[in-house]
Amino acid sequence: MDASSKLESIAFLELWTAKEAMLKLLGIGIASGLDNSLVLNDEEGLFKDTKIYFSRYVCGDIIGNLASFSKICLVREFTY
């Protein structure tokens, strides 16, 4: 995979995990909410008129997002 393709894949996963986290927070499925979810930037999104906040996590090749109705100030990482 060339560098451009890898960057496109990472951008897609960052966007997808943010939208998925948003819909899970709202308790709705992808089929009924994907078109109504908007990721504004790394930290904020909108679902219709509801503001959603994100915190992104990257661990090696794994990308994840946490979504909340309020700004995320601190998330502790635990290892097992």
N, C-alpha and C positions, 0 to 999 in steps of 0.2 A: 504494500500500500504506500503510495507516495504521500508527501507531507500535506499537500492540499486535500487529498481524500481523508486523511486522518483528522485534519482540522474540521472538515465538514461533518465527519462522524461525531466528533466531540461536541460540536455546536448542536447537532441534532439531539444527542443524548441529554445535554444540559437543558434544552427546551422541553423535551419530552418528560424528563423527570420532574421539572417544575410544574408542568400542566397536570401530570399524574398526581403529584402531591397536593395540588390545589383541589382537584376533584375528590380526592380521598378526604381531605379536610371538610369539604362540603357534604360528603356522604352521598355523592352521586356518581354514576358510572361514566365511562369514557363515551359511550354511545350517545348519551343525552346531554353531555356538557362540554365536549371537546371544542366545538365551534364557538361556545360562549366564553371560553377562557382565553385570556390575553396575558402574555408575559411581557411586562414593560421593560425590565432590566434584570440584573442579577438578584435584586432584593425586593422587587415589587411586581405585583400582577393585579389583574382585575377579573372578576367574574360578574358579568353584567355590571351592576353599580357597586359591588362589594370589593373593597380593597383587601388584598392578600399579600402577606410578607413571606419572603423566602430566606432560607439559609442553605447554601450549597456546600456539599462535602465531596471531596475527591480523595480516594485512597487507592493509589496505583491506577489500575484501569477501571475502577468502580466509581461511578458518579451518582450522587443522590441529592435530593432536596427535601427540606423540611418546610412545611407551610403552616402559617399561623394567622389568626385574625389581628394580632398585635405584633409590633416590631419584636424581633428575636434578638435579645441582648446577649444571652449566654447559653451555650449548649455544651454540656460536659461529655467528653468522650471516654468510654470505658472499654477496656479490653478484657477478654476472658481467657 
